[in-house]
Amino acid sequence: MRWLVLTDGISPFELGGMQKHSYNLVRQLVLHGESVVLVHCLTGNKPLPSEVDVRKGLGLESQGTLEVISLRFPSQGHLPGHYIKESYAYSASTYQKLKNRIHEFDVIFAQGFSAWKWIELKSRGAKLPPIVNHFHGLEMFQKAFGWKSKLQQWMLKGVTRWNIAHADATISLGGRINDLLAKQGIPARQILTLSSGIDESWFTEIPVERDNKIKMLFVGRFERRKGLKELIKAYKSLSKQRNDIQLSIAGPIPDHLKDKQSGIVYFGSINDEEQMKRIMDEHHVLVAPSISEGMPTVILEGMARGMAIVCADVGANQIMVDRENGWLMPDVTISGLTKVLEEVQTASPELIRKMGRVSNQRVKNNWGWMQVGENHIATIQEWLKNR
């Protein structure tokens, strides 16, 4: 099958969950013998990489079924709404680059707004290949903390709703994402449920044996929706009569925001995967208290390393986490987090180890990228056949 994959950047040239998803998806499509034209972009003043550089970055130096097109993501200032304008302009540039090659493709797979112009033209009657878009967590339709986040969501809702309604199909990561799409009026026939995945190098054959003292780990930025503020307050409210539980934080937390009197361990930014694996192997429980998410890679990573998981029932979390391998909270509040952390604190080491083993086996059975890539190919082929 001939794929045009439109992305808003790809790892390792751009950082982010969607960029990492694009990296893994393109790799698996090519490794499974699919023909792929990849369009990716760079932000800021970074030099555009050569096709050889991109192939090396993907680990696909010798595959002849991959073609790479590198573009620059446009910059239109910093006024409110600039990202929306830039995204539309970028989608238009992808169309201009490929408008004379439309007949070459069986399907267009688009991350975020990257096919906006294509969808617009198709809605006006242009003959284009089937378009599948992927907005991952659809966070603009989920809960937000603070007026700034709510304003950003409000600005994105209308254009996102238009894109998913007018595309031929939209990817859902599963769980609550299906519900969000249904609430936007997207019929079931336009929803393709396909999970994200994790590189198999994260898998451990036998979950690591850890000390009996329970250690919890948060991984992420100090971003309001990540719930770190609530987590720290909940941790500090735990009974001071027990000192057998530790919280560690890995991420770029500014010094002035660190609570240095609470006993929390701060690792700082961790950009090396092997170092992150070692840190996870020292901890028993991954705590991911985000109030809006897609299908967080960090949860899959923690599961792959044999960790129990604490998270909220948002995005696709419910397909990864339940009572067998952790704690799935209905919402993120200080009182709710405190209650869960108390349960973690009183859980037996054997229960925590058992949860970690379940996590480890579950991710191996379902979310290695080789299997996830096969699912994408089979599902989209079947959808195309039945259209």
N, C-alpha and C positions, 0 to 999 in steps of 0.2 A: 504494500500500500504506500502511496505517496503522500507525505505529510508536509504541510507548511506549519511550523511551530513559531508563533509570534510570542515573544517574551518581553517583560519589562526589565531585562537584565538577567545575567546568569552567573552563578558562582564559578570560579573564585573572583571574577572581575567586579561583581557587585554583591554586597552582603544582604541577607534577608531570607526569610522562610520561603517566599515565592521563588526567589532566585535559586535557592538550593533545590527546590522541587523541579524547576526547569532543568537544572544540571542533571539530576538523576533521571528524569523522564527522557530527555534527549539521549542520554547514554543508553538507556534500556531499549528505546526504539531502534537505535542503530545496531546495538549488539544482538537484537532479535531479527535483524535483516531488513528492517523497514527503511524506506528511502525518506530522508529528512532534509528539508531546507530550514535552517535555524536562523531566525532574526533576533538579534539581541541588541541592547543599547548600553551606553555608558553615561553616567551623570558627571556634571562638573567639567573640569579641564583634563580629565584623564585621557591619555593618548589611546586611540582606537587600536586594539590588538590586531595582528595579522591573523589570517585563517589558520596558519600553522600554530600560532600561540593559543588560539581557542581550542584547536584539536588537542594540543598538549594538555591544556587545562582540563579537558574532558576525558583525557586518557584514550582518545580515539584517533591517534596519529595516522593509522594506515587504512581506516575504513573508507571505502569509496562511495558509500551511499549517503554521506553527509556533506552538505554545503553550508557555509557560514556567511551570513551578511551582518556586518557590524555598523550600527548607526549611533548617532549621539542623541540622547534624550534632551529635547529643547528646554531652555530656561526662559521663563517669562516673568521674572521678578518675584517679589515676595508678598504681593497683595493677596488678601483672602480670595481663594478660588484659583490661584495660580496653578496648582497641581492638576485641576480638572482641565484647564486650557492646555497645559503642556501635554497631558495624556491624549487629548484629541489630536493635537498637532503631531504627536509621535505616531499615532495610528494612521494619520494621513500620509506621513512620510513612508511608512511601511507599504501602504497601498501604491504610492507613486513608484516605489522601487520595484514592485512586482506586478503591476497591473497588466503588463504584456505577457505574463507567464501564468495567468490564472488557470489555463487549460491543463497545466502540468499536475495539479493537485487533486487528490481524492477527498481531502478533508483539511480544514484549517483549525488548528488547536491554538487558542489564544489565552494568555494569562492576563487577568485584570482587564484594563481598558484597551489593550493593544490592538484589538480588532474593531474598535468603535467605528472608524470610517468605513470599513468593509461592511459592517452590519447596517450602517446608515444607507449605503448604496444599494445593498441587497433589499432593504425594506422599500426602496423606491423602484425596484424592478430589475436591477442589474443581475445578470446571470453569473453567480459566483459559486464556488464549492460550498458544501455544508460547513457551517461555522459552529464550533463548540467553544464556549468560553468558560473560564474557571476563575471565580472570585474568592476561592479558598474559604475563609471564615465568615465572609459577609459581615464584618465587624460593625459596619455602619448601621446595621439593623439590630445589633445587640446592645446590652446595657453599657452605659458610660458613666464615668466619674467626672463631675465638674462641667462648668458651662462651656469651656473651650472645646472639650472633646465632643460635647453635644452639638455645638455649632458646626464642627468639622463633619460630624455624622450627618447633620441636616443637609449640608451642602452636597454630600456624596450620594444621599439616598435616591434622589430623582434620576440622576444620570446612570447610576448602577441599575436601578429598577428597569430603565429603558433598555439598557444593554442586555440584561438577562431575559427580558420579555421578547426581544426581537432577534436574539440569536436562535439558531436552529435547535441547539441543546445547551444545557448548562450542567457543569459538573457539581455534584454535591459530595462532600467528604463523609456524609452520613450523620447519624445522630440528630442533634438539634438543627443542623444545617438544612435537612429536608423540610423541617417544620418552617424555617424561615422562608424558604423558597415558596412553599405552599401559601404562606401568608401574603406573599407578594403577588399571588395569583398565577404562579407558573404551573401549568398543567403537568401531571406526572409523566406524560409521554416526552416532555422536554427535559426531564431530570435524569441524568446518568450518575448513579452513585458509585464513586470510585475513591478509595481511601488513598492517603499519602503513604509514605514508607520510610525506611531507614536503610542505610548501607549495611550489608551483612558483616562488615568488619567490626561493627559494634557488638555483635553477638558474643556471648561467652558460653563455652560448652557446659561449664558447671558454675552457677552463681558463686561469687567469692564469699568465703567465710569471713565474717566481720566480728569485731568486739561486741560484747553484750551491751555496753553503753550505747543507747540509741542516739544516732546522729542524723539530723535532718538537713537537707540541702535545698536551697532556692537557687535557680539559675536564671539570670535575665537582667535586663536593664531596669533602672529606676524610672519606669514608665507607669503612669497612674493606673492604667487598666490591669497591670500585672498584680495588683493587690499586695505589694510588698509592705506598704504602710500599715495595712490591717494585720498582716502576718507578724510584723515586729511588735505591735501592740498586744496581740494575742499571746505571743511568746513571753513577753514581759509580765503578763497577768497570771501565768502559771504559778502554781503553789511553790513558794520559795522553800518549802519543807523538803522538796525533792530536787536533787541536782543531777539526776541521771539522764538528762536529755540535753542535747546540744543543737543549736541552729547555726548553719554556715550559709554564707551568701557568696556566690560566684557571679560577678558582673561588674560593669563600670559604675559603681556607686560613688558619687562625689564625697570627699572627705567630710564636708560640713553636714552631710545628711546621715553619716554613720552614727549609730547609737553605741558609743564606746563603753558605756557603763553596764550593758546588758549581758556581757559574756558572749555576744555573737562573734563568730569568726568570719572575717572578710578575706576572700581570696583575690579580689580584684578581677580584671578582665582576663579570661582564659580563651586564647585563640587557637591553641594547639589541641587537637582532638585527643591525642594520646594522654596529655596532661589531664584533660577533662575526664577521660575514662578512669584514670587513677584516682581522681578526686571522688567520682561517683562510687568507685569500689570501696572507698573508706566510709561511705555513708549508707544508712539503711533505708531512709525514706526521702523521696523527692516530693517537695511541696511546691505546687504550681497553682496558686490561688487567683488566677486571672478571672476577670468578670466577663471577658469576651475573648474568644479564641476560634481557630479553625480546627486543625488536628496537630497540636504542638509537637514538633520534632523532639523537643527536650523530654517530653513524657515517653516517647518511644525509646529514646536513648537511655533514660533511667530504667525502663522496663528491660531493655536488652542487657543492662548490667546487673539485673537481678534485684532491683529496688522495689519496695512498696511505694504506692503513689497516693498523694493527697491532692485533690483538685475539685473544681466546681463542675456541675453538670451544664457545661456550655459547649458550643461547637460540637465536635465529634468525640468529646471526652468519654461519653457513656459507652461507646463501643470498645474503648480501651480499658476502662477502669470500673470495677464493681467491688462488692464486699470481699470477693475472693483474693483480690490483689491490692486493696487499699480502701480509701475513703472517698466517696463521691458526694460532695456537699451540694445541697439544692441552691445555695447562694453564698456569696462571700460577705460575711459580716465579722466584726471582731468577736462577738459572742459565739457565733457559729464556729469560727476557727479555733477559739479557745477550747470549746467542747471537743473538737476533733483532736487537737494537740494533747488534751488530757487523756483521750483514748489511746493515742500513740504512746504517751508516757507510761501508761499502765499495761500496755500490751506485753505479752511475754516475748522473749527473744525468739522462741520457736515459731510463734505466730508471725512475727515480722519476716523471719526467714522463709516460711511457707508462702507468704504473700509474694516475696521476691522470686521464688521459684515459679509461681504461677505467672507472674509478669514475664519472666524470661522465656517460658515456653510459649506463652500467648503471642508475643511479638515474633518469635521464630516461625510460628505456624501461619501468621497472617500478613506481616508487614515488612518482610525483606523486599528490597526494591526490585529484585529479579522477578518475584511473584507479582508485585504491584504493577510492574511494566507489562507483564503478560496479561494481566487483567485489563489494563487500559487498551491494549491492542484488541483483545477479544471482544470487549464490551463495545468499543466504537465500531469495529467491523460488523458486529451483529446489528447495531443501531443503523448503520448505513444500509445494510441489506434489507432491513424492515421498513425503511422510510417510504 
